[in-house]
Amino acid sequence: EIQLVESGGGSVQAGGSLRLSCAASGFPFNSYCMGWFRQTPGKEREGVAGINSDGSTIYADSVKGRFTISKDSAKNTLYLQMNSLKPDDTATYFCAADPRNLADMYIRRNVGTMDYWGKGTPVTISS
């Protein structure tokens, strides 16, 4: 069974940092495309950052230079380091996985949807 479990969300003030983690199991982590998405009530889900199996990364313009996606293959864990947080970053953040290494399509161009999803972790940024 494929499982994605996010953690690390919370409440911080603007300008602060958080690191999200996504523990993955049940699939060949190293060969999958992994991504972070976020959603607030009443808005469409937004791609935040993605990483293909070759290590290439892609970011939404809104987070470029502030967020960093990475993975630890030994731990089957995906990370999202979020710095210089803004109130607009407030959302529930979801981890996703897909066997097709199409991070640019999923994250930047919002085309298609990744196959497997976690349940999300909430992030609240206060001004």
All heavy atoms as an XYZ file, in Angstrom:
958
protein
N       0.843     -1.193      0.000
C       0.000      0.000      0.000
C       0.881      1.246      0.000
O       1.761      1.395      0.842
C      -0.907      0.002      1.217
C      -1.790      1.242      1.313
C      -2.542      1.295      2.649
O      -2.276      0.438      3.504
O      -3.378      2.198      2.797
N       0.605      2.141     -0.910
C       1.358      3.397     -0.965
C       0.850      4.345      0.110
O      -0.348      4.564      0.238
C       1.233      4.027     -2.358
C       1.987      3.176     -3.390
C       1.753      5.454     -2.354
C       1.885      3.662     -4.813
N       1.785      4.888      0.887
C       1.427      5.848      1.925
C       2.338      7.061      1.851
O       3.548      6.929      1.651
C       1.534      5.218      3.312
C       0.421      4.241      3.628
C       0.377      3.880      5.093
O       1.394      3.796      5.765
N      -0.821      3.653      5.616
N       1.743      8.212      2.035
C       2.464      9.478      2.130
C       1.943     10.191      3.374
O       0.739     10.470      3.465
C       2.223     10.330      0.886
C       2.682      9.741     -0.444
C       2.127     10.547     -1.605
C       4.199      9.687     -0.515
N       2.825     10.466      4.312
C       2.409     11.075      5.572
C       3.202     12.344      5.794
O       4.420     12.293      6.032
C       2.599     10.097      6.742
C       2.141     10.758      8.038
C       1.842      8.801      6.495
N       2.504     13.469      5.772
C       3.140     14.764      5.962
C       3.230     15.110      7.446
O       2.387     14.683      8.256
C       2.369     15.875      5.252
C       2.168     15.703      3.769
C       0.845     15.032      3.414
O       0.291     14.322      4.286
O       0.364     15.229      2.285
N       4.227     15.905      7.776
C       4.378     16.422      9.141
C       5.162     17.722      9.063
O       5.740     18.045      8.028
C       5.071     15.411     10.048
O       6.374     15.133      9.568
N       5.176     18.438     10.177
C       5.995     19.641     10.256
C       5.227     20.942     10.114
O       5.809     22.021     10.267
N       3.949     20.857      9.828
C       3.169     22.080      9.727
C       2.991     22.737     11.086
O       3.289     22.154     12.131
N       2.514     23.969     11.061
C       2.301     24.679     12.311
C       2.032     26.141     12.060
O       1.707     26.548     10.939
N       2.157     26.923     13.115
C       1.904     28.357     13.043
C       3.181     29.120     13.362
O       3.797     28.872     14.403
C       0.810     28.749     14.035
O      -0.404     28.092     13.747
N       3.542     30.033     12.480
C       4.714     30.878     12.704
C       4.401     32.288     12.245
O       3.455     32.514     11.488
C       5.972     30.364     11.971
C       6.363     28.985     12.479
C       5.765     30.364     10.474
N       5.208     33.215     12.676
C       5.037     34.598     12.242
C       5.681     34.817     10.876
O       6.590     34.074     10.469
C       5.658     35.546     13.261
C       4.866     35.626     14.558
C       5.346     36.752     15.444
O       6.532     37.079     15.471
N       4.423     37.358     16.191
N       5.214     35.829     10.192
C       5.799     36.189      8.897
C       7.305     36.409      9.055
O       7.764     36.979     10.051
C       5.131     37.449      8.364
N       8.027     35.921      8.065
C       9.473     36.006      8.116
C      10.141     34.775      8.699
O      11.361     34.605      8.577
N       9.348     33.933      9.313
C       9.888     32.728      9.936
C      10.059     31.589      8.955
O       9.874     31.750      7.741
N      10.428     30.430      9.490
C      10.712     29.248      8.679
C      10.000     28.022      9.235
O       9.725     27.943     10.436
C      12.221     28.974      8.652
O      12.932     30.044      8.082
N       9.734     27.099      8.341
C       9.222     25.788      8.702
C       9.826     24.760      7.748
O      10.139     25.099      6.598
C       7.692     25.717      8.572
C       6.823     26.326      9.661
C       5.360     26.280      9.243
C       7.014     25.615     10.988
N       9.959     23.530      8.225
C      10.370     22.451      7.343
C       9.312     21.356      7.389
O       9.045     20.781      8.450
C      11.724     21.865      7.727
C      12.234     20.889      6.673
C      13.611     20.343      6.958
N      13.594     19.253      7.921
C      14.528     18.304      8.011
N      15.544     18.325      7.170
N      14.446     17.368      8.941
N       8.742     21.096      6.249
C       7.772     20.018      6.127
C       8.475     18.731      5.717
O       9.443     18.757      4.966
C       6.708     20.368      5.079
C       5.963     21.686      5.261
C       4.884     21.820      4.195
C       5.373     21.806      6.651
N       7.951     17.630      6.216
C       8.463     16.311      5.852
C       7.325     15.454      5.312
O       6.163     15.646      5.683
C       9.072     15.607      7.068
O      10.150     16.341      7.593
N       7.678     14.527      4.439
C       6.709     13.585      3.902
C       7.355     12.204      3.910
O       8.285     11.954      3.136
C       6.299     13.973      2.494
S       5.261     12.749      1.647
N       6.880     11.343      4.787
C       7.391      9.983      4.858
C       6.658      9.121      3.845
O       5.422      9.039      3.876
C       7.194      9.433      6.268
N       7.412      8.495      2.955
C       6.829      7.723      1.861
C       7.089      6.237      2.047
O       8.152      5.843      2.534
C       7.406      8.192      0.529
N       6.140      5.429      1.650
C       6.319      3.982      1.711
C       5.432      3.302      0.681
O       4.448      3.871      0.219
C       5.996      3.447      3.117
O       4.650      3.726      3.454
N       5.813      2.067      0.300
C       4.978      1.268     -0.588
C       5.243      1.425     -2.063
O       4.504      0.865     -2.890
N       6.286      2.164     -2.417
C       6.625      2.335     -3.835
C       8.113      2.648     -3.935
O       8.731      3.047     -2.943
C       5.771      3.438     -4.474
C       6.003      4.811     -3.907
C       6.854      5.701     -4.536
C       5.373      5.225     -2.737
C       7.069      6.968     -4.028
C       5.577      6.480     -2.209
C       6.432      7.356     -2.861
N       8.684      2.522     -5.135
C      10.126      2.802     -5.305
C      10.393      4.304     -5.288
O      10.387      4.964     -6.322
C      10.456      2.169     -6.655
C       9.161      2.137     -7.388
C       8.092      1.955     -6.365
N      10.644      4.814     -4.100
C      10.766      6.250     -3.866
C      11.756      6.906     -4.831
O      11.505      7.988     -5.350
C      11.193      6.465     -2.418
C      11.333      7.894     -1.989
C      10.211      8.671     -1.746
C      12.583      8.453     -1.811
C      10.329      9.987     -1.336
C      12.723      9.764     -1.400
C      11.590     10.537     -1.157
N      12.867      6.258     -5.058
C      13.926      6.869     -5.864
C      13.530      7.088     -7.317
O      14.100      7.945     -7.992
C      15.180      6.006     -5.819
C      15.915      6.147     -4.504
O      15.676      7.088     -3.750
N      16.797      5.196     -4.222
N      12.582      6.346     -7.816
C      12.240      6.461     -9.234
C      10.966      7.250     -9.494
O      10.547      7.381    -10.645
C      12.100      5.067     -9.846
O      11.044      4.362     -9.243
N      10.373      7.783     -8.448
C       9.136      8.537     -8.594
C       9.394     10.042     -8.574
O      10.316     10.518     -7.930
C       8.164      8.199     -7.461
C       7.230      7.054     -7.758
C       7.710      5.858     -8.279
C       5.870      7.162     -7.499
C       6.854      4.807     -8.549
C       4.997      6.113     -7.752
C       5.496      4.939     -8.277
O       4.642      3.901     -8.532
N       8.523     10.747     -9.257
C       8.451     12.198     -9.133
C       7.691     12.518     -7.842
O       6.669     11.893     -7.546
C       7.696     12.772    -10.326
S       7.367     14.538    -10.250
N       8.210     13.467     -7.081
C       7.580     13.869     -5.829
C       7.255     15.358     -5.880
O       7.993     16.143     -6.485
C       8.508     13.596     -4.648
C       8.922     12.139     -4.489
S       7.541     11.054     -4.086
C       7.021     11.710     -2.506
N       6.176     15.738     -5.217
C       5.805     17.141     -5.266
C       5.121     17.619     -4.004
O       4.616     16.821     -3.204
N       5.146     18.913     -3.828
C       4.400     19.592     -2.757
C       3.372     20.502     -3.398
O       3.676     21.248     -4.334
C       5.327     20.410     -1.871
C       6.190     19.614     -0.965
C       7.506     19.308     -1.139
C       5.814     19.028      0.283
N       7.974     18.552     -0.081
C       6.944     18.380      0.810
C       4.619     18.989      1.024
C       6.927     17.692      2.033
C       4.608     18.314      2.230
C       5.748     17.675      2.723
N       2.169     20.458     -2.865
C       1.067     21.295     -3.303
C       0.454     21.959     -2.084
O       0.670     21.521     -0.966
C       0.001     20.453     -4.016
C       0.477     19.844     -5.305
C       1.286     18.710     -5.292
C       0.116     20.382     -6.531
C       1.735     18.140     -6.477
C       0.548     19.815     -7.723
C       1.361     18.691     -7.694
N      -0.322     22.992     -2.313
C      -1.016     23.623     -1.201
C      -2.402     24.068     -1.650
O      -2.649     24.300     -2.829
C      -0.219     24.791     -0.645
C      -0.036     25.974     -1.601
C       0.923     26.990     -0.998
N       1.099     28.148     -1.855
C       1.991     29.114     -1.625
N       2.788     29.044     -0.567
N       2.074     30.138     -2.466
N      -3.272     24.192     -0.662
C      -4.645     24.592     -0.960
C      -5.244     25.308      0.231
O      -5.035     24.900      1.382
C      -5.499     23.376     -1.329
C      -6.873     23.738     -1.871
C      -7.587     22.545     -2.475
O      -7.290     21.391     -2.156
N      -8.527     22.804     -3.371
N      -5.983     26.370     -0.047
C      -6.761     27.056      0.967
C      -8.235     26.919      0.594
O      -8.568     26.761     -0.589
C      -6.372     28.532      1.073
O      -6.493     29.139     -0.230
C      -4.941     28.690      1.546
N      -9.129     26.997      1.569
C     -10.562     26.835      1.284
C     -11.034     27.816      0.224
O     -10.715     29.001      0.265
C     -11.214     27.120      2.639
C     -10.182     26.745      3.630
C      -8.873     27.144      3.010
N     -11.771     27.310     -0.754
C     -12.327     28.164     -1.790
C     -11.389     28.450     -2.936
O     -11.770     29.131     -3.897
N     -10.162     27.938     -2.850
C      -9.192     28.172     -3.927
C      -8.761     26.853     -4.540
O      -8.843     25.797     -3.907
C      -7.972     28.920     -3.390
C      -8.233     30.358     -2.990
C      -6.932     31.070     -2.669
C      -7.160     32.529     -2.319
N      -5.889     33.241     -2.024
N      -8.272     26.924     -5.769
C      -7.762     25.729     -6.424
C      -6.435     25.309     -5.801
O      -5.678     26.140     -5.285
C      -7.558     25.990     -7.917
C      -8.849     26.106     -8.701
C      -8.602     26.107    -10.195
O      -7.443     25.994    -10.617
O      -9.591     26.213    -10.940
N      -6.173     24.019     -5.872
C      -4.903     23.506     -5.407
C      -3.775     24.084     -6.262
O      -3.902     24.215     -7.471
C      -4.912     21.986     -5.486
C      -3.712     21.305     -4.896
C      -3.894     19.815     -4.938
N      -4.075     19.330     -6.288
C      -4.704     18.199     -6.594
N      -5.234     17.462     -5.640
N      -4.807     17.805     -7.848
N      -2.681     24.417     -5.618
C      -1.557     25.072     -6.294
C      -0.296     24.236     -6.149
O       0.030     23.808     -5.035
C      -1.344     26.455     -5.669
C      -0.128     27.206     -6.160
C       0.147     28.461     -5.345
O      -0.346     28.553     -4.204
O       0.860     29.339     -5.858
N       0.399     24.026     -7.241
C       1.695     23.361     -7.179
C       2.718     24.285     -6.561
O       2.773     25.465     -6.895
N       3.517     23.752     -5.642
C       4.517     24.552     -4.940
C       5.927     24.205     -5.416
O       6.690     25.078     -5.819
C       4.400     24.336     -3.420
C       5.512     25.072     -2.690
C       3.031     24.778     -2.913
N       6.271     22.937     -5.349
C       7.611     22.506     -5.734
C       7.578     21.029     -6.100
O       6.769     20.269     -5.563
C       8.604     22.734     -4.605
N       8.449     20.642     -7.019
C       8.520     19.246     -7.422
C       9.949     18.820     -7.658
O      10.828     19.653     -7.925
N      10.177     17.507     -7.538
C      11.509     16.963     -7.791
C      11.362     15.658     -8.553
O      10.618     14.765     -8.148
C      12.297     16.787     -6.465
C      13.715     16.306     -6.742
C      11.566     15.885     -5.480
C      14.632     16.441     -5.508
N      12.030     15.586     -9.693
C      12.005     14.369    -10.481
C      13.016     13.361     -9.929
O      13.847     13.697     -9.079
C      12.326     14.690    -11.935
C      11.190     15.418    -12.627
O      10.022     15.041    -12.482
N      11.511     16.458    -13.374
N      12.965     12.153    -10.450
C      13.849     11.115     -9.930
C      15.320     11.412    -10.220
O      16.198     10.941     -9.494
C      13.476      9.749    -10.517
O      13.624      9.757    -11.923
N      15.581     12.238    -11.234
C      16.973     12.592    -11.528
C      17.470     13.748    -10.671
O      18.602     14.192    -10.829
C      17.134     12.948    -13.011
C      16.365     14.194    -13.416
O      15.661     14.787    -12.563
O      16.438     14.576    -14.595
N      16.628     14.219     -9.772
C      17.018     15.292     -8.869
C      16.697     16.687     -9.376
O      16.888     17.661     -8.643
N      16.216     16.800    -10.585
C      15.855     18.120    -11.111
C      14.646     18.651    -10.358
O      13.727     17.896    -10.015
C      15.572     18.047    -12.605
O      14.526     17.134    -12.879
N      14.670     19.935    -10.082
C      13.621     20.543     -9.273
C      12.902     21.640    -10.049
O      13.441     22.232    -10.982
C      14.201     21.144     -7.981
O      15.207     22.099     -8.319
C      14.799     20.059     -7.098
N      11.679     21.906     -9.628
C      10.875     22.952    -10.236
C      10.092     23.629     -9.128
O       9.699     22.981     -8.141
C       9.936     22.363    -11.306
C       9.388     23.451    -12.200
C       8.835     21.534    -10.693
C      10.365     23.930    -13.244
N       9.922     24.952     -9.253
C       9.238     25.725     -8.217
C       8.195     26.637     -8.847
O       8.380     27.157     -9.951
C      10.231     26.586     -7.442
C      11.234     25.797     -6.644
C      12.478     25.471     -7.180
C      10.944     25.366     -5.350
C      13.393     24.741     -6.467
C      11.865     24.637     -4.615
C      13.083     24.327     -5.189
O      13.996     23.595     -4.468
N       7.130     26.859     -8.103
C       6.196     27.902     -8.486
C       6.886     29.249     -8.320
O       7.721     29.431     -7.427
C       4.953     27.836     -7.601
N       6.533     30.195     -9.171
C       7.165     31.515     -9.093
C       6.973     32.157     -7.724
O       7.834     32.885     -7.240
C       6.581     32.433    -10.176
C       7.049     32.068    -11.573
O       8.050     31.321    -11.691
O       6.404     32.505    -12.538
N       5.849     31.878     -7.094
C       5.519     32.516     -5.822
C       6.428     32.086     -4.672
O       6.484     32.760     -3.639
C       4.064     32.235     -5.462
O       3.839     30.837     -5.361
N       7.133     30.964     -4.840
C       7.977     30.467     -3.751
C       9.452     30.393     -4.134
O      10.295     30.089     -3.282
C       7.508     29.085     -3.261
C       6.026     29.126     -2.901
C       7.795     27.997     -4.284
N       9.754     30.668     -5.385
C      11.135     30.545     -5.849
C      12.046     31.454     -5.050
O      11.741     32.619     -4.805
C      11.208     30.897     -7.337
C      12.436     30.395     -8.045
C      12.354     30.658     -9.541
C      11.235     29.896    -10.202
N      11.187     30.105    -11.663
N      13.160     30.897     -4.595
C      14.104     31.661     -3.792
C      13.816     31.622     -2.295
O      14.649     32.013     -1.484
N      12.649     31.149     -1.921
C      12.282     31.055     -0.497
C      12.118     29.603     -0.045
O      12.417     29.289      1.105
C      10.978     31.809     -0.235
C      11.013     33.286     -0.584
C       9.747     33.998     -0.114
N       8.545     33.500     -0.771
C       7.496     32.979     -0.127
N       7.510     32.908      1.191
N       6.431     32.569     -0.795
N      11.632     28.751     -0.919
C      11.384     27.352     -0.579
C      12.414     26.466     -1.284
O      12.840     26.754     -2.395
C       9.987     26.921     -1.030
C       8.840     27.536     -0.264
C       9.021     28.576      0.621
C       7.554     27.035     -0.442
C       7.955     29.131      1.318
C       6.475     27.567      0.241
C       6.686     28.627      1.118
N      12.754     25.360     -0.618
C      13.662     24.377     -1.202
C      13.097     22.983     -1.006
O      12.804     22.590      0.136
C      15.052     24.456     -0.569
O      15.577     25.783     -0.718
C      15.999     23.463     -1.235
N      12.954     22.252     -2.102
C      12.511     20.867     -2.026
C      13.727     19.963     -2.074
O      14.695     20.229     -2.796
C      11.524     20.531     -3.174
C      10.912     19.145     -2.975
C      12.201     20.661     -4.535
C       9.782     18.830     -3.960
N      13.694     18.902     -1.273
C      14.798     17.951     -1.266
C      14.261     16.591     -0.834
O      13.124     16.486     -0.368
C      15.912     18.404     -0.331
O      15.453     18.474      1.003
N      15.084     15.577     -1.004
C      14.676     14.250     -0.564
C      15.860     13.487     -0.009
O      17.001     13.711     -0.415
C      14.024     13.468     -1.710
C      14.920     13.212     -2.910
C      14.151     12.461     -3.989
C      15.027     12.164     -5.194
N      14.301     11.395     -6.237
N      15.565     12.608      0.919
C      16.558     11.720      1.506
C      16.162     10.305      1.095
O      15.223      9.734      1.658
C      16.583     11.871      3.028
C      17.683     11.057      3.678
O      18.088     10.012      3.109
O      18.137     11.447      4.767
N      16.873      9.769      0.116
C      16.509      8.453     -0.416
C      16.708      7.340      0.604
O      15.994      6.341      0.594
C      17.306      8.169     -1.687
O      16.982      9.108     -2.686
N      17.663      7.516      1.495
C      17.902      6.487      2.519
C      16.737      6.401      3.496
O      16.465      5.340      4.066
C      19.196      6.783      3.263
N      16.049      7.525      3.692
C      14.934      7.563      4.642
C      13.583      7.558      3.941
O      12.545      7.621      4.606
C      15.040      8.815      5.514
C      16.264      8.844      6.407
C      16.279     10.092      7.267
C      17.484     10.112      8.190
N      17.525     11.330      9.038
N      13.580      7.537      2.604
C      12.328      7.627      1.846
C      11.482      8.813      2.311
O      10.270      8.689      2.564
C      11.510      6.335      1.977
C      11.994      5.251      1.037
O      13.061      5.373      0.443
N      11.239      4.173      0.928
N      12.137      9.938      2.439
C      11.467     11.121      2.965
C      11.694     12.320      2.046
O      12.811     12.559      1.595
C      11.953     11.446      4.375
O      11.677     10.328      5.236
C      11.235     12.669      4.939
N      10.624     13.048      1.827
C      10.647     14.279      1.037
C      10.552     15.451      2.001
O       9.843     15.370      3.008
C       9.457     14.294      0.080
C       9.295     15.507     -0.819
C      10.358     15.495     -1.928
C       7.896     15.537     -1.413
N      11.245     16.536      1.683
C      11.240     17.725      2.540
C      10.855     18.960      1.743
O      11.037     19.024      0.525
C      12.617     17.948      3.151
C      13.119     16.810      3.987
C      14.067     15.919      3.498
C      12.652     16.612      5.285
C      14.532     14.860      4.250
C      13.114     15.560      6.061
C      14.043     14.689      5.535
O      14.498     13.650      6.301
N      10.345     19.939      2.485
C      10.147     21.264      1.919
C      10.592     22.262      2.977
O       9.923     22.433      4.000
C       8.688     21.513      1.539
C       8.435     22.860      0.846
C       9.088     22.862     -0.548
C       6.934     23.138      0.720
N      11.724     22.874      2.740
C      12.223     23.934      3.623
C      11.601     25.239      3.167
O      11.781     25.643      2.016
C      13.741     24.018      3.557
C      14.337     25.118      4.419
C      14.140     24.877      5.902
O      14.312     23.768      6.387
N      13.757     25.925      6.625
N      10.902     25.886      4.068
C      10.198     27.118      3.744
C      10.766     28.254      4.590
O      10.663     28.219      5.822
C       8.694     26.958      4.008
C       8.078     25.756      3.297
S       6.280     25.695      3.429
C       6.074     25.457      5.191
N      11.364     29.223      3.928
C      11.943     30.382      4.602
C      11.227     31.651      4.186
O      10.485     31.667      3.195
C      13.428     30.494      4.248
C      14.235     29.300      4.699
O      13.924     28.656      5.701
N      15.280     28.979      3.952
N      11.445     32.712      4.939
C      10.839     34.015      4.633
C       9.347     33.867      4.378
O       8.814     34.392      3.394
C      11.525     34.637      3.415
O      12.909     34.798      3.639
N       8.692     33.210      5.274
C       7.277     32.894      5.080
C       6.421     34.150      5.132
O       6.715     35.109      5.872
C       6.812     31.891      6.126
C       7.269     30.458      5.845
C       7.211     29.597      7.105
C       6.435     29.837      4.744
N       5.367     34.126      4.330
C       4.437     35.246      4.224
C       3.029     34.763      4.583
O       2.723     33.572      4.447
C       4.427     35.760      2.782
C       5.774     36.139      2.217
C       5.656     36.512      0.746
C       6.989     36.860      0.142
N       6.868     37.206     -1.302
N       2.161     35.677      4.988
C       0.774     35.272      5.267
C       0.120     34.559      4.082
O      -0.704     33.658      4.279
C       0.092     36.608      5.575
C       1.176     37.438      6.182
C       2.419     37.071      5.415
N       0.495     34.929      2.852
C      -0.067     34.279      1.667
C       0.343     32.820      1.539
O      -0.231     32.081      0.737
C       0.348     35.019      0.395
C      -0.446     36.301      0.177
O      -1.435     36.508      0.916
O      -0.072     37.084     -0.702
N       1.332     32.391      2.311
C       1.738     30.987      2.282
C       0.845     30.111      3.150
O       0.999     28.878      3.163
C       3.194     30.847      2.766
C       4.185     31.527      1.843
O       4.027     31.419      0.616
O       5.134     32.164      2.362
N      -0.066     30.730      3.887
C      -0.990     29.981      4.722
C      -1.842     29.051      3.863
O      -2.476     29.484      2.905
C      -1.905     30.934      5.511
O      -1.100     31.689      6.427
C      -2.965     30.167      6.271
N      -1.827     27.760      4.202
C      -2.555     26.759      3.419
C      -2.352     25.398      4.070
O      -1.531     25.253      4.978
C      -2.058     26.715      1.979
N      -3.078     24.424      3.581
C      -2.763     23.037      3.894
C      -1.831     22.533      2.795
O      -2.124     22.696      1.608
C      -4.031     22.172      3.955
O      -4.865     22.651      5.010
C      -3.673     20.711      4.218
N      -0.726     21.945      3.211
C       0.296     21.491      2.270
C       0.207     19.975      2.123
O       0.149     19.245      3.124
C       1.672     21.898      2.770
C       1.950     23.365      2.534
C       1.299     24.340      3.279
C       2.852     23.777      1.549
C       1.539     25.693      3.052
C       3.101     25.116      1.320
C       2.440     26.064      2.067
O       2.664     27.402      1.832
N       0.227     19.538      0.883
C       0.091     18.128      0.554
C       1.340     17.627     -0.171
O       1.893     18.321     -1.026
C      -1.108     17.903     -0.361
C      -2.428     18.288      0.245
C      -2.914     19.580      0.120
C      -3.183     17.350      0.946
C      -4.133     19.948      0.685
C      -4.399     17.701      1.501
C      -4.881     19.001      1.375
N       1.705     16.410      0.137
C       2.774     15.702     -0.552
C       2.136     14.790     -1.593
O       1.062     14.224     -1.346
C       3.549     14.896      0.488
S       4.704     13.687     -0.148
N       2.783     14.645     -2.739
C       2.243     13.791     -3.794
C       3.362     13.033     -4.487
O       4.517     13.479     -4.492
C       1.463     14.625     -4.806
N       2.994     11.902     -5.071
C       3.966     11.063     -5.777
C       3.363     10.568     -7.082
O       2.149     10.355     -7.183
C       4.373      9.869     -4.902
N       4.225     10.372     -8.070
C       3.758      9.895     -9.374
C       4.901      9.194    -10.090
O       6.045      9.663    -10.041
C       3.240     11.072    -10.206
C       2.428     10.615    -11.396
O       3.030     10.280    -12.417
O       1.184     10.578    -11.278
N       4.638      8.090    -10.783
C       5.720      7.393    -11.486
C       6.216      8.121    -12.739
O       7.294      7.804    -13.248
C       5.084      6.050    -11.861
C       3.622      6.316    -11.892
C       3.374      7.364    -10.854
N       5.480      9.081    -13.208
C       5.887      9.834    -14.397
C       6.656     11.078    -13.959
O       6.145     11.889    -13.209
C       4.654     10.237    -15.214
C       3.885      9.038    -15.753
C       2.436      9.385    -16.040
N       1.689      9.656    -14.822
C       0.379      9.785    -14.752
N      -0.336      9.692    -15.858
N      -0.227     10.036    -13.604
N       7.851     11.193    -14.405
C       8.707     12.303    -13.983
C       8.385     13.551    -14.805
O       9.129     13.929    -15.721
C      10.177     11.906    -14.108
C      10.588     11.011    -12.962
O      10.843     11.478    -11.853
N      10.626      9.705    -13.203
N       7.305     14.191    -14.423
C       6.793     15.352    -15.153
C       6.548     16.515    -14.185
O       5.480     17.137    -14.197
C       5.498     14.972    -15.870
C       5.617     13.839    -16.898
C       4.237     13.415    -17.378
C       6.486     14.260    -18.068
N       7.524     16.810    -13.351
C       7.345     17.828    -12.312
C       6.941     19.168    -12.900
O       6.105     19.876    -12.340
C       8.618     17.969    -11.488
N       7.526     19.548    -14.037
C       7.198     20.834    -14.632
C       5.725     20.900    -15.012
O       5.051     21.894    -14.776
C       8.066     21.088    -15.862
C       7.780     22.438    -16.500
O       8.142     23.454    -15.876
O       7.192     22.483    -17.596
N       5.218     19.813    -15.566
C       3.815     19.779    -15.972
C       2.898     19.880    -14.761
O       1.910     20.622    -14.760
C       3.534     18.480    -16.727
C       2.131     18.409    -17.288
S       1.851     16.895    -18.218
C       1.548     15.735    -16.899
N       3.212     19.144    -13.713
C       2.339     19.119    -12.540
C       2.429     20.406    -11.725
O       1.414     20.902    -11.223
C       2.704     17.941    -11.636
C       2.482     16.594    -12.251
C       3.469     15.607    -12.185
C       1.300     16.277    -12.905
C       3.274     14.354    -12.738
C       1.101     15.029    -13.467
C       2.082     14.074    -13.379
O       1.898     12.840    -13.936
N       3.643     20.934    -11.553
C       3.858     22.050    -10.636
C       3.690     23.397    -11.335
O       2.964     24.264    -10.848
C       5.259     21.964    -10.008
C       5.433     20.654     -9.245
C       5.511     23.171     -9.112
C       4.491     20.478     -8.078
N       4.401     23.587    -12.425
C       4.392     24.902    -13.062
C       3.194     25.091    -13.986
O       2.594     26.164    -14.021
C       5.685     25.097    -13.863
C       6.924     25.280    -13.012
C       6.969     26.650    -12.346
N       6.864     27.723    -13.295
C       7.910     28.249    -13.922
N       9.126     27.781    -13.705
N       7.732     29.247    -14.754
N       2.871     24.068    -14.769
C       1.830     24.242    -15.774
C       0.466     23.754    -15.296
O      -0.529     23.926    -15.998
C       2.246     23.528    -17.059
C       3.446     24.187    -17.727
C       3.689     23.620    -19.108
N       4.434     22.379    -19.045
C       4.371     21.437    -19.994
N       3.584     21.571    -21.023
N       5.110     20.352    -19.881
N       0.407     23.143    -14.103
C      -0.879     22.706    -13.526
C      -1.660     21.847    -14.523
O      -2.879     22.009    -14.689
C      -1.715     23.920    -13.108
C      -2.859     23.519    -12.184
O      -2.767     22.537    -11.459
N      -3.936     24.281    -12.235
N      -0.963     20.923    -15.142
C      -1.588     20.007    -16.107
C      -1.561     18.603    -15.520
O      -0.531     18.138    -15.058
C      -0.842     20.027    -17.457
C      -1.406     18.965    -18.399
C      -0.911     21.406    -18.073
N      -2.707     17.949    -15.525
C      -2.777     16.603    -14.991
C      -2.734     16.612    -13.482
O      -2.702     17.656    -12.823
N      -2.730     15.425    -12.913
C      -2.670     15.288    -11.463
C      -1.820     14.091    -11.098
O      -1.810     13.079    -11.797
C      -4.093     15.137    -10.880
O      -4.012     15.117     -9.462
C      -4.754     13.864    -11.370
N      -1.093     14.230    -10.014
C      -0.243     13.138     -9.566
C      -1.103     12.028     -8.973
O      -2.213     12.268     -8.504
C       0.789     13.671     -8.564
C       1.689     14.734     -9.203
S       2.962     15.416     -8.123
C       4.156     14.098     -8.123
N      -0.564     10.800     -9.000
C      -1.386      9.638     -8.666
C      -1.662      9.447     -7.179
O      -2.737      8.984     -6.798
C      -0.709      8.361     -9.193
C      -0.946      8.152    -10.683
O      -1.729      8.925    -11.275
O      -0.341      7.216    -11.245
N      -0.693      9.768     -6.334
C      -0.816      9.433     -4.909
C      -0.631     10.686     -4.061
O       0.239     11.506     -4.332
C       0.220      8.375     -4.528
C       0.143      7.153     -5.411
C       1.062      6.932     -6.425
C      -0.885      6.215     -5.243
C       0.964      5.826     -7.253
C      -0.980      5.104     -6.067
C      -0.062      4.925     -7.069
O      -0.162      3.830     -7.887
N      -1.449     10.752     -3.011
C      -1.498     11.964     -2.193
C      -1.516     11.642     -0.706
O      -2.117     10.643     -0.283
C      -2.761     12.763     -2.530
C      -2.730     13.309     -3.914
C      -3.060     12.651     -5.070
C      -2.309     14.616     -4.306
N      -2.874     13.470     -6.155
C      -2.423     14.682     -5.716
C      -1.859     15.734     -3.607
C      -2.093     15.834     -6.435
C      -1.545     16.871     -4.324
C      -1.658     16.921     -5.721
N      -0.884     12.530      0.074
C      -1.024     12.467      1.507
C      -2.258     13.235      1.956
O      -2.978     13.808      1.134
N      -2.466     13.263      3.250
C      -3.661     13.919      3.798
C      -3.429     15.387      4.131
O      -4.378     16.101      4.447
C      -4.145     13.161      5.033
C      -4.644     11.757      4.703
C      -5.191     11.054      5.927
C      -5.718      9.666      5.549
N      -6.266      8.949      6.733
N      -2.201     15.817      4.095
C      -1.911     17.229      4.277
C      -1.510     17.608      5.684
O      -1.812     16.910      6.654
N      -0.806     18.734      5.774
C      -0.426     19.311      7.061
C      -0.667     20.816      6.970
O      -0.290     21.461      5.996
C       1.046     18.979      7.397
O       1.352     19.456      8.705
C       2.023     19.580      6.401
N      -1.331     21.396      7.973
C      -1.681     22.820      7.888
C      -0.528     23.733      8.268
O       0.235     23.451      9.203
C      -2.835     22.948      8.892
C      -2.584     21.858      9.885
C      -1.920     20.754      9.151
N      -0.438     24.831      7.543
C       0.555     25.865      7.804
C      -0.170     27.209      7.925
O      -0.945     27.565      7.043
C       1.595     25.926      6.669
C       2.488     27.138      6.818
C       2.427     24.646      6.642
N       0.091     27.905      9.025
C      -0.526     29.213      9.243
C       0.560     30.237      9.511
O       1.382     30.047     10.410
C      -1.500     29.178     10.424
O      -2.501     28.186     10.183
C      -2.168     30.537     10.598
N       0.549     31.296      8.721
C       1.535     32.356      8.866
C       0.815     33.629      9.293
O      -0.051     34.123      8.582
C       2.297     32.610      7.557
C       2.808     31.287      6.951
C       3.456     33.586      7.802
C       3.698     30.494      7.850
N       1.185     34.147     10.439
C       0.553     35.353     10.946
C       1.419     36.578     10.653
O       2.649     36.498     10.620
C       0.317     35.227     12.446
O       1.525     34.983     13.113
N       0.746     37.679     10.446
C       1.471     38.920     10.110
C       1.884     39.671     11.360
O       1.447     39.370     12.460
C       0.600     39.802      9.227
O      -0.620     40.093      9.869
